[in-house]
Amino acid sequence: MRTKQTVMIIGAAGSQGSFIAENLVKGNYRLLLNDRNIDELIGLKDAIINNNPAADIEVFDCSFDGCWVAYIVISAVTFVTEKESCVKL
């Protein structure tokens, strides 16, 4: 069995991000889902797990919290939206 690769999707609660997440979960990936709207992220996570009980998913409302462990980072939002999604002081 291949080692799982970790993929972070920034803007996962949007239409593009959720489409990417729903398709990547079919592969051998650990998904880190990021969006400012944590309630929508939790809903997306629950929906994916209902269809794929073995899915390995975590949610973050700040892209800085999860991107350092990801092998691949996919931005499903514009640069301005991504920049505004989390501010580290």
C-alpha positions as CSV (number, residue, x, y, z in Angstrom):
1,M,0.0,0.0,0.0
2,R,1.3,3.5,-0.9
3,T,1.9,6.1,1.7
4,K,-0.9,8.7,1.9
5,Q,0.1,12.1,0.6
6,T,-1.4,15.1,2.4
7,V,-3.2,17.7,0.3
8,M,-4.5,21.0,1.6
9,I,-7.3,22.7,-0.3
10,I,-7.7,26.5,0.4
11,G,-11.2,27.6,-0.2
12,A,-12.6,24.1,0.2
13,A,-16.1,25.2,1.1
14,G,-16.6,26.9,-2.3
15,S,-17.9,25.1,-5.4
16,Q,-14.4,24.5,-6.9
17,G,-12.8,23.5,-3.6
18,S,-15.6,21.1,-2.7
19,F,-15.5,19.5,-6.2
20,I,-11.7,19.0,-5.8
21,A,-12.1,17.5,-2.3
22,E,-14.9,15.2,-3.3
23,N,-12.7,13.8,-6.1
24,L,-9.4,13.6,-4.3
25,V,-10.9,11.7,-1.4
26,K,-11.4,8.7,-3.9
27,G,-7.6,8.5,-4.0
28,N,-5.0,7.7,-1.4
29,Y,-4.9,11.2,0.1
30,R,-5.2,12.8,3.5
31,L,-7.2,16.0,3.0
32,L,-6.7,19.2,4.9
33,L,-9.7,21.5,4.1
34,N,-9.4,25.2,4.7
35,D,-12.0,28.0,4.4
36,R,-13.1,31.0,6.4
37,N,-16.5,29.5,6.9
38,I,-15.8,26.7,9.4
39,D,-19.5,25.7,9.5
40,E,-19.6,25.0,5.7
41,L,-16.3,23.1,6.1
42,I,-17.7,20.9,8.8
43,G,-20.7,20.2,6.6
44,L,-18.5,19.3,3.6
45,K,-16.4,17.0,5.8
46,D,-19.5,15.3,7.1
47,A,-20.9,14.9,3.6
48,I,-17.6,13.4,2.3
49,I,-17.3,11.0,5.3
50,N,-21.0,9.9,4.8
51,N,-20.0,8.8,1.2
52,N,-16.5,7.7,2.1
53,P,-16.3,6.4,5.7
54,A,-12.6,5.7,5.4
55,A,-11.8,9.3,4.4
56,D,-8.9,11.0,6.2
57,I,-10.0,14.7,6.6
58,E,-9.2,17.6,8.9
59,V,-10.6,21.1,8.7
60,F,-8.9,24.5,9.4
61,D,-10.2,28.0,9.3
62,C,-6.6,29.3,8.9
63,S,-4.4,28.2,6.0
64,F,-1.2,28.8,8.0
65,D,-2.3,26.1,10.5
66,G,-2.3,23.2,8.1
67,C,-0.2,24.1,5.0
68,W,3.1,23.3,6.5
69,V,2.3,19.6,6.7
70,A,0.8,19.3,3.2
71,Y,2.8,17.9,0.3
72,I,0.5,19.7,-2.1
73,V,-1.4,22.9,-1.6
74,I,-4.3,23.7,-3.9
75,S,-5.8,27.2,-3.9
76,A,-9.4,27.2,-5.1
77,V,-9.8,30.9,-4.4
78,T,-8.2,34.1,-5.7
79,F,-5.0,35.4,-4.3
80,V,-6.7,38.3,-2.6
81,T,-9.2,36.0,-0.9
82,E,-6.4,33.6,0.2
83,K,-4.4,36.5,1.6
84,E,-7.4,37.7,3.6
85,S,-8.3,34.2,4.9
86,C,-5.9,34.3,7.8
87,V,-3.7,37.0,9.3
88,K,-0.8,36.0,11.6
89,L,0.4,38.6,14.0
